């Protein structure tokens, strides 16, 4: 699986001020595979250390944090020579607080060693052990549609990268592949199963196993008082996105509950990178953070394949265009949120003017704050976007839809299958 984050790791390897690297991301998004593949391609050998369930490994860090002592002990533990040409991998590092603390020592006293770490629940790590300012981060998401395309049809991917705007043939093929992606999602194991078997049943079994592993995380890591709350918030996201008003209501997740009773449970899901939270704003200015509402927001799942699985939607419902129109709108919004996050353009807010107008996402770019509307078909009106433009006069506005690429003044219509092209310097939307 060729991941975009691989290039970022190459740049880290050659950096003059290289800090220990932490790869963050939701469980099973491909962190371990990426680290090992990167090591195999660029280092003489790999010292792989997985802390989960490995008490003897954790004990190495119980003594002083002298780097020479730790390297010697790891060499004995792994029965290998660890040199400056070794990639040292600390996997599931959140399970060993002292190993996390040691990263500060490695940065300050032994920067010649290349250390890369990963953990699915690092956002839940105690602050006292975290080496603030002594590590660098790479965010890894489930595979984007761009990465899915590269894995399933590399020839088409290369052609689109060379030509920019797809021709009629490429457009039709991309539409078909997008439907496949909406079925499979971006969890690497599910993508691999689809490429290997082309069997939806196998994909569904894989997605169910991943979803079940998330629930095991709830049982293992969530405070006991919040386990049921986390579970119910997680389960309610598809149904809340299926409503005309897609705003998340705590009372719809847990009947009669107040927001104060569920905020800790929601924060756990956010820290575990299992959900995206997009708050509402009724005013627009830079920085957007000055205008965001704390209590009005939407929640999206981190992967459309998992979203489909959680909602009980079959592949046929998507491939044969059978989804309810209102739910389809929320489902496609979830896809867009995952896409723009993966490409570094996080949806910071959505805009609403009372109950009369709503723009799905606002993104801050060098050109200013860009409004983004999401449409799930080819026939639609964009009255809310027009109201936003009349009120705030942005330099650019984007509509993601099933229509072909077009420009109309400042409004750029981008096909849903081509969201990733906003990151391509040859495309006019790039800034």
C-alpha positions as CSV (number, residue, x, y, z in Angstrom):
1,X,0.0,0.0,0.0
2,X,1.7,3.2,-1.2
3,X,0.9,5.9,1.4
4,X,1.4,9.6,0.9
5,X,2.9,9.8,4.4
6,X,5.9,7.8,3.1
7,X,7.4,10.9,1.5
8,X,7.1,12.7,4.8
9,X,9.1,10.0,6.5
10,X,11.8,10.2,3.8
11,X,12.1,14.0,4.5
12,X,12.3,13.2,8.3
13,X,15.2,10.7,7.7
14,X,17.3,13.3,5.9
15,X,16.5,16.2,8.3
16,X,19.4,17.9,10.0
17,X,17.3,18.5,13.1
18,X,15.7,15.1,13.2
19,X,13.6,14.4,16.3
20,X,12.1,11.0,17.2
21,X,9.0,10.7,15.0
22,X,5.6,9.7,16.3
23,X,3.0,8.4,13.8
24,X,-0.5,9.1,15.1
25,X,-3.7,7.7,13.8
26,X,-6.8,5.6,14.6
27,X,-6.2,1.9,15.3
28,X,-5.6,-0.2,12.2
29,X,-5.1,2.7,9.8
30,X,-1.7,1.2,8.7
31,X,0.8,2.7,11.1
32,X,2.8,-0.5,11.7
33,X,2.9,-1.4,8.1
34,X,4.1,2.0,7.1
35,X,6.9,2.1,9.6
36,X,8.1,-1.4,8.8
37,X,8.0,-0.8,5.0
38,X,9.8,2.5,5.4
39,X,12.5,0.7,7.4
40,X,12.8,-2.2,5.0
41,X,13.3,0.3,2.1
42,X,15.7,2.7,3.7
43,X,17.7,1.1,6.5
44,X,20.1,-1.8,7.0
45,X,17.9,-3.4,9.6
46,X,14.9,-2.8,11.9
47,X,14.7,-3.0,15.6
48,X,11.0,-3.6,16.1
49,X,9.7,-3.1,19.7
50,X,6.1,-3.6,20.5
51,X,5.2,-2.7,24.0
52,X,1.6,-4.0,24.1
53,X,1.6,-7.2,26.3
54,X,5.4,-7.2,26.6
55,X,6.4,-6.6,30.2
56,X,10.0,-7.6,29.8
57,X,10.5,-5.0,27.1
58,X,8.8,-2.3,29.3
59,X,11.2,-3.2,32.2
60,X,14.2,-2.1,30.1
61,X,12.9,1.5,30.6
62,X,12.4,1.2,34.4
63,X,15.9,2.2,35.2
64,X,17.7,5.4,34.3
65,X,17.1,6.7,30.8
66,X,20.7,6.7,29.6
67,X,20.5,6.1,25.9
68,X,23.6,3.9,25.7
69,X,22.2,1.6,28.4
70,X,18.8,1.4,26.6
71,X,20.4,0.6,23.2
72,X,22.5,-2.1,24.8
73,X,19.5,-3.6,26.6
74,X,17.4,-3.5,23.5
75,X,20.2,-5.2,21.5
76,X,20.2,-8.0,24.0
77,X,16.4,-8.3,24.2
78,X,16.1,-8.5,20.4
79,X,19.3,-10.4,19.8
80,X,20.6,-8.0,17.2
81,X,23.1,-5.2,16.7
82,X,21.5,-1.8,16.8
83,X,23.5,0.9,15.0
84,X,23.0,4.3,13.5
85,X,21.9,2.5,10.4
86,X,19.1,0.7,12.2
87,X,15.5,2.0,12.3
88,X,14.2,1.6,15.8
89,X,10.5,1.2,16.0
90,X,8.5,1.7,19.2
91,X,5.0,0.3,18.5
92,X,2.1,0.8,20.8
93,X,4.3,3.2,22.8
94,X,1.4,4.4,24.8
95,X,1.7,1.1,26.8
96,X,5.1,2.2,28.2
97,X,5.1,5.6,29.8
98,X,8.9,5.5,30.5
99,X,9.6,4.6,26.8
100,X,7.7,7.7,25.9
101,X,9.7,9.8,28.3
102,X,13.0,8.4,26.9
103,X,12.4,10.1,23.6
104,X,13.5,13.4,25.2
105,X,16.8,11.8,26.1
106,X,17.3,10.3,22.6
107,X,16.7,13.7,21.0
108,X,19.0,15.6,23.3
109,X,21.8,13.0,23.9
110,X,21.7,10.5,21.0
111,X,20.2,12.1,17.9
112,X,22.2,9.7,15.7
113,X,19.6,7.0,16.4
114,X,16.6,7.0,14.1
115,X,13.5,6.3,16.3
116,X,10.0,6.1,15.0
117,X,7.0,5.4,17.2
118,X,3.3,4.7,16.9
119,X,0.3,4.4,19.1
120,X,-3.4,4.3,18.5
121,X,-4.4,6.1,21.7
122,X,-1.6,8.6,22.2
123,X,-4.1,11.4,22.7
124,X,-5.0,9.7,26.0
125,X,-1.5,9.6,27.3
126,X,-0.7,11.4,30.5
127,X,0.9,14.8,30.0
128,X,3.5,14.1,32.6
129,X,5.3,11.6,30.4
130,X,5.0,13.3,27.1
131,X,8.3,14.8,25.7
132,X,6.8,18.1,24.6
133,X,8.9,19.8,21.9
134,X,11.3,16.9,21.6
135,X,9.4,14.8,19.0
136,X,7.8,15.4,15.6
137,X,4.5,14.1,14.4
138,X,3.0,12.5,11.2
139,X,-0.7,12.1,11.1
140,X,-1.9,8.9,9.3
141,X,-5.5,8.6,8.3
142,X,-7.3,5.7,6.7
143,X,-6.4,5.5,3.0
144,X,-7.8,8.4,1.0
145,X,-9.5,8.0,-2.3
146,X,-6.3,9.1,-4.0
147,X,-4.4,6.3,-2.2
148,X,-7.2,3.8,-3.0
149,X,-7.0,4.8,-6.7
150,X,-3.2,4.3,-6.7
151,X,-3.6,0.9,-5.2
152,X,-6.5,-0.3,-7.4
153,X,-5.7,1.3,-10.8
154,X,-2.2,2.7,-10.8
155,X,-2.3,3.4,-14.6
156,X,-5.4,5.5,-14.3
157,X,-3.9,7.3,-11.3
158,X,-0.7,8.2,-13.3
159,X,-2.8,9.4,-16.3
160,X,-4.9,11.7,-14.1
161,X,-1.8,13.0,-12.3
162,X,-0.2,13.9,-15.7
163,X,-3.2,15.5,-17.3
164,X,-5.0,17.2,-14.4
165,X,-8.7,17.4,-15.3
166,X,-9.9,13.8,-16.3
167,X,-11.3,13.2,-19.8
168,X,-14.6,11.4,-20.4
169,X,-13.2,7.9,-20.2
170,X,-11.2,8.7,-17.0
171,X,-14.2,10.4,-15.5
172,X,-16.5,7.4,-16.0
173,X,-13.9,5.1,-14.6
174,X,-13.3,7.3,-11.6
175,X,-17.0,7.5,-10.9
176,X,-17.1,3.7,-10.7
177,X,-14.0,3.5,-8.5
178,X,-15.5,6.1,-6.1
179,X,-18.5,3.9,-5.6
180,X,-16.1,1.0,-4.8
181,X,-14.4,3.2,-2.3
182,X,-17.6,4.2,-0.6
183,X,-18.3,0.5,-0.1
184,X,-14.8,-0.5,1.0
185,X,-13.5,2.6,2.7
186,X,-9.9,3.3,3.5
187,X,-8.9,0.9,6.2
188,X,-5.9,-0.8,4.7
189,X,-6.9,-4.3,5.6
190,X,-10.3,-3.9,3.9
191,X,-8.7,-2.3,0.8
192,X,-6.2,-5.2,0.6
193,X,-9.0,-7.7,1.0
194,X,-11.0,-6.0,-1.9
195,X,-8.0,-5.9,-4.2
196,X,-7.2,-9.6,-3.4
197,X,-10.7,-11.1,-3.6
198,X,-13.1,-8.5,-5.1
199,X,-15.5,-10.1,-2.7
200,X,-17.8,-7.8,-0.8
201,X,-18.6,-10.4,1.8
202,X,-14.9,-10.6,2.7
203,X,-14.7,-6.9,2.9
204,X,-17.7,-6.8,5.2
205,X,-16.2,-9.4,7.5
206,X,-13.0,-7.4,7.7
207,X,-14.8,-4.2,8.5
208,X,-16.9,-5.9,11.2
209,X,-13.7,-7.3,12.8
210,X,-12.2,-3.8,12.8
211,X,-15.4,-2.3,14.3
212,X,-15.4,-5.1,16.9
213,X,-11.8,-4.2,17.8
214,X,-12.9,-0.6,18.4
215,X,-15.4,-1.8,21.0
216,X,-12.7,-3.9,22.7
217,X,-10.7,-0.7,23.0
218,X,-13.8,0.9,24.7
219,X,-13.8,-1.9,27.2
220,X,-10.0,-1.8,27.8
221,X,-9.2,1.9,27.8
222,X,-12.3,4.0,28.5
223,X,-13.0,4.8,32.2
224,X,-15.7,2.4,33.4
225,X,-18.2,5.2,34.0
226,X,-18.0,6.3,30.4
227,X,-17.9,3.0,28.4
228,X,-21.6,2.8,27.7
229,X,-21.7,6.5,26.8
230,X,-18.8,6.2,24.4
231,X,-20.5,3.2,22.8
232,X,-23.8,5.0,22.4
233,X,-22.3,8.2,21.0
234,X,-20.4,6.1,18.4
235,X,-23.5,4.1,17.4
236,X,-25.6,7.2,17.0
237,X,-23.4,9.0,14.5
238,X,-24.9,7.4,11.3
239,X,-28.5,8.0,12.4
240,X,-27.8,11.6,13.3
241,X,-26.2,12.3,10.0
242,X,-29.3,10.7,8.3
243,X,-31.5,13.6,9.6
244,X,-32.3,16.7,7.7
245,X,-30.5,18.7,10.4
246,X,-27.2,16.8,10.7
247,X,-26.2,18.5,13.9
248,X,-25.2,16.1,16.6
249,X,-27.5,16.0,19.7
250,X,-26.3,14.4,22.9
251,X,-29.9,13.7,23.9
252,X,-30.4,11.6,20.7
253,X,-27.4,9.5,21.6
254,X,-28.3,8.9,25.2
255,X,-32.0,9.7,25.9
256,X,-32.4,12.5,28.3
257,X,-28.6,13.1,28.7
258,X,-27.2,16.6,29.0
259,X,-24.0,17.6,27.2
260,X,-22.1,18.0,30.4
261,X,-22.7,14.3,31.2
262,X,-21.3,13.1,27.8
263,X,-18.5,15.5,27.1
264,X,-15.8,13.3,28.5
265,X,-17.0,10.3,26.5
266,X,-17.0,12.4,23.3
267,X,-13.5,13.7,24.1
268,X,-12.3,10.1,24.3
269,X,-13.5,9.4,20.8
270,X,-11.9,12.6,19.5
271,X,-8.5,11.8,21.2
272,X,-8.6,8.3,19.8
273,X,-9.1,9.9,16.3
274,X,-12.3,7.9,15.7
275,X,-14.4,10.9,14.9
276,X,-14.1,14.3,13.3
277,X,-15.9,17.2,15.1
278,X,-17.0,20.2,13.0
279,X,-18.4,23.1,15.1
280,X,-20.9,25.7,13.8
281,X,-20.2,29.3,13.3
282,X,-22.6,32.1,12.5
283,X,-19.8,34.7,11.9
284,X,-16.8,34.4,9.7
285,X,-13.3,35.9,10.3
286,X,-9.7,34.9,10.7
287,X,-9.0,33.0,12.9
288,X,-12.2,31.0,12.6
289,X,-11.5,29.6,16.1
290,X,-12.7,33.0,17.5
291,X,-16.2,32.4,16.3
292,X,-16.9,28.7,16.9
293,X,-19.8,27.4,18.9
294,X,-18.8,25.0,21.6
295,X,-22.2,23.3,21.8
296,X,-23.3,23.2,18.2
297,X,-21.4,20.8,16.0
298,X,-21.6,17.8,13.6
299,X,-19.8,14.5,14.1
300,X,-18.4,12.4,11.3
301,X,-16.8,8.9,11.5
302,X,-13.1,8.6,10.4
303,X,-13.8,6.2,7.6
304,X,-16.7,5.7,5.2
305,X,-16.3,1.9,5.1
306,X,-16.7,1.8,8.9
307,X,-19.6,4.3,8.6
308,X,-21.4,2.0,6.0
309,X,-20.8,-1.0,8.3
310,X,-22.1,0.8,11.3
311,X,-25.2,2.0,9.4
312,X,-26.1,-1.5,8.2
313,X,-25.9,-0.5,4.5
314,X,-25.1,-3.1,2.0
315,X,-22.8,-2.7,-1.0
316,X,-25.8,-3.0,-3.3
317,X,-27.5,-0.1,-1.7
318,X,-24.5,2.1,-2.8
319,X,-23.6,0.5,-6.1
320,X,-27.3,0.7,-7.3
321,X,-28.0,4.2,-5.9
322,X,-30.6,3.0,-3.4
323,X,-29.8,5.2,-0.5
324,X,-32.3,7.6,1.0
325,X,-31.5,11.0,-0.2
326,X,-31.2,12.6,3.2
327,X,-28.9,9.8,4.5
328,X,-26.9,9.9,1.2
329,X,-26.2,13.6,1.9
330,X,-24.7,12.9,5.3
331,X,-22.8,9.9,4.0
332,X,-21.2,11.9,1.3
333,X,-20.4,14.7,3.8
334,X,-18.6,12.1,5.9
335,X,-16.6,11.1,2.8
336,X,-15.7,14.7,2.1
337,X,-14.6,15.3,5.7
338,X,-12.3,12.3,5.6
339,X,-10.9,13.4,2.3
340,X,-10.1,17.0,3.1
341,X,-8.6,15.9,6.5
342,X,-6.3,13.4,4.7
343,X,-5.1,16.1,2.3
344,X,-4.3,18.6,5.0
345,X,-7.4,20.9,4.6
346,X,-9.3,20.1,7.7
347,X,-12.9,21.3,7.8
348,X,-12.7,23.8,10.6
349,X,-16.3,24.7,10.8
350,X,-19.7,24.8,9.1
351,X,-21.5,28.0,8.6
352,X,-25.2,28.6,9.5
353,X,-27.4,31.6,9.3
354,X,-30.2,30.8,11.8
355,X,-32.2,27.9,10.3
356,X,-32.3,29.4,6.8
357,X,-28.9,28.8,5.2
358,X,-26.0,26.4,5.8
359,X,-22.6,25.8,4.2
360,X,-21.1,22.4,4.9
361,X,-17.5,23.3,5.5
362,X,-15.2,26.3,5.9
363,X,-11.5,25.8,5.2
364,X,-8.8,28.4,5.9
365,X,-6.3,28.7,3.0
366,X,-3.8,31.4,2.0
367,X,-6.6,32.9,-0.1
368,X,-8.7,33.3,3.0
369,X,-11.7,31.3,4.3
370,X,-13.1,29.1,1.5
371,X,-16.7,27.9,1.8
372,X,-17.3,24.3,0.6
373,X,-20.6,22.9,-0.3
374,X,-21.2,19.2,-0.7
375,X,-23.9,17.9,-3.1
376,X,-24.7,14.2,-3.6
377,X,-26.1,14.4,-7.1
378,X,-25.9,16.3,-10.4
379,X,-29.1,18.3,-9.9
380,X,-29.1,20.8,-7.1
381,X,-29.4,24.4,-6.1
382,X,-26.7,26.1,-4.0
383,X,-28.8,28.9,-2.4
384,X,-26.9,28.8,0.9
385,X,-23.6,29.1,-0.8
386,X,-24.9,32.1,-2.8
387,X,-26.0,33.8,0.4
388,X,-22.6,33.2,2.0
389,X,-20.9,34.7,-1.1
390,X,-23.1,37.7,-1.0
391,X,-22.4,38.3,2.7
392,X,-18.7,37.5,2.9
393,X,-17.3,37.9,-0.7
394,X,-14.8,35.1,-0.5
395,X,-12.1,34.9,-3.2
396,X,-13.0,31.3,-4.0
397,X,-15.8,28.9,-3.3
398,X,-16.0,25.1,-3.9
399,X,-18.8,22.8,-4.7
400,X,-18.0,19.0,-4.5
401,X,-20.6,17.1,-6.4
402,X,-21.3,14.4,-9.1
403,X,-21.0,17.1,-11.8
404,X,-17.9,17.5,-14.0
405,X,-15.3,20.1,-13.3
406,X,-16.4,23.6,-14.1
407,X,-15.7,27.3,-13.2
408,X,-18.4,29.9,-12.8
409,X,-16.9,33.1,-11.5
410,X,-15.3,32.4,-8.1
411,X,-17.2,29.1,-7.8
412,X,-15.3,25.9,-8.7
413,X,-17.3,22.7,-9.1
414,X,-15.1,19.7,-8.4
415,X,-16.2,16.1,-8.9
416,X,-16.3,14.1,-5.7
417,X,-13.7,11.7,-7.2
418,X,-11.3,14.5,-7.7
419,X,-11.1,16.2,-4.3
420,X,-7.5,15.3,-4.1
421,X,-6.7,17.4,-7.1
422,X,-7.0,20.6,-5.0
423,X,-3.6,19.5,-3.7
424,X,-2.1,19.3,-7.2
425,X,-0.2,22.5,-8.1
426,X,-1.4,22.4,-11.7
427,X,-5.0,22.9,-10.6
428,X,-6.3,26.4,-10.2
429,X,-7.6,25.8,-6.7
430,X,-4.2,25.1,-5.3
431,X,-2.8,28.0,-3.2
